[in-house]
């Protein structure tokens, strides 16, 4: 997170069954700066990241890079919110290859991951 200059957040990592074809999920509150990253225990999900937990974790972390923008659009109850979410994922999916090519960027904190039953 520090490598991406994402600071000031309290983050929980959890690994559990999230839903059918969902590999990861992020919930956050930009006011309290709390976030929860949920990574599926069994990877069969989206974004073609099911073989790379670090890429999946990176995808979820990148949501925090644009969290303030997305949160603002949501709070304004803007009709463009769905488009903003789609563009958010488009941007994240474009950033992942560039960040993975850096080689040293490791997000997935196996020791910090909390499995839920």
C-alpha positions in Angstrom: 0.0 0.0 0.0 2.8 2.4 0.8 4.4 1.7 -2.6 1.2 3.2 -4.2 1.1 6.0 -1.6 -2.1 4.7 -0.2 -1.8 5.7 3.4 -4.1 6.6 6.3 -6.4 3.6 5.8 -7.4 0.9 8.2 -7.7 -2.2 6.1 -9.0 -5.7 6.9 -8.1 -8.6 4.6 -10.5 -11.6 4.7 -10.6 -14.8 2.7 -13.9 -16.5 2.3 -16.6 -17.6 -0.1 -18.0 -14.3 -1.5 -20.4 -15.4 -4.2 -20.7 -17.2 -7.5 -18.0 -16.1 -9.9 -16.7 -13.3 -7.6 -13.0 -13.5 -6.9 -12.7 -10.4 -4.8 -14.7 -7.6 -3.3 -13.7 -4.3 -1.7 -15.9 -2.2 0.6 -14.7 1.2 1.9 -15.7 4.4 3.6 -13.6 7.4 2.5 -14.7 9.5 5.5 -13.5 7.0 8.2 -10.8 5.6 5.9 -11.8 2.0 6.6 -11.7 -0.7 4.0 -12.2 -4.4 3.8 -10.7 -6.6 1.1 -12.4 -9.9 0.6 -10.6 -12.5 -1.5 -12.4 -15.7 -2.5 -11.1 -18.8 -0.9 -11.6 -20.8 -4.2 -10.6 -18.8 -7.3 -13.1 -19.2 -10.1 -13.9 -15.6 -10.5 -13.6 -12.6 -12.8 -10.9 -10.4 -14.3 -8.8 -13.4 -15.3 -6.9 -13.2 -12.0 -7.9 -16.5 -10.6 -4.4 -17.9 -10.8 -2.6 -14.9 -9.3 -3.7 -13.9 -5.8 -1.2 -11.0 -5.8 -2.9 -9.6 -9.0 -6.3 -10.0 -7.4 -5.2 -8.3 -4.2 -3.7 -5.5 -6.3 -7.0 -5.1 -8.2 -8.8 -4.6 -4.9 -6.2 -2.2 -3.5 -6.4 -0.1 -6.6 -10.0 0.6 -5.8 -8.6 2.9 -3.0 -6.7 5.0 -5.5 -10.0 6.2 -7.0 -12.1 5.8 -3.9 -12.6 9.5 -3.2 -13.8 10.1 -6.8 -16.2 7.2 -6.8 -17.5 8.0 -3.3 -18.1 11.6 -4.3 -20.1 10.6 -7.3 -22.1 8.2 -5.2 -22.8 10.8 -2.5 -23.9 13.3 -5.2 -26.4 10.7 -6.3 -25.2 11.3 -9.8 -26.9 9.5 -12.6 -23.4 8.7 -14.0 -22.4 6.5 -11.0 -22.7 3.2 -13.0 -20.6 4.6 -15.7 -18.0 5.8 -13.2 -17.9 2.3 -11.7 -17.4 0.8 -15.2 -14.6 3.3 -15.9 -13.1 2.6 -12.5 -12.7 -1.1 -13.4 -11.4 -0.3 -16.8 -8.7 1.9 -15.3 -7.8 -0.7 -12.7 -7.5 -3.4 -15.3 -5.2 -1.2 -17.4 -3.0 -0.3 -14.4 -2.5 -3.9 -13.2 -0.1 -5.0 -16.1 2.0 -1.9 -15.7 2.3 -2.3 -11.9 2.9 -6.1 -12.1 5.8 -5.4 -14.6 7.6 -3.4 -11.9 8.3 -6.8 -10.3 8.7 -5.7 -6.8 5.1 -4.7 -6.1 3.6 -7.3 -3.7 0.2 -6.7 -2.2 -1.1 -10.0 -1.1 -0.4 -10.3 2.7 -0.7 -14.0 3.3 0.2 -13.6 6.9 -2.5 -10.9 7.4 -5.2 -12.8 5.7 -8.1 -13.9 8.0 -10.1 -16.9 6.9 -13.8 -16.9 7.7 -15.9 -19.9 8.0 
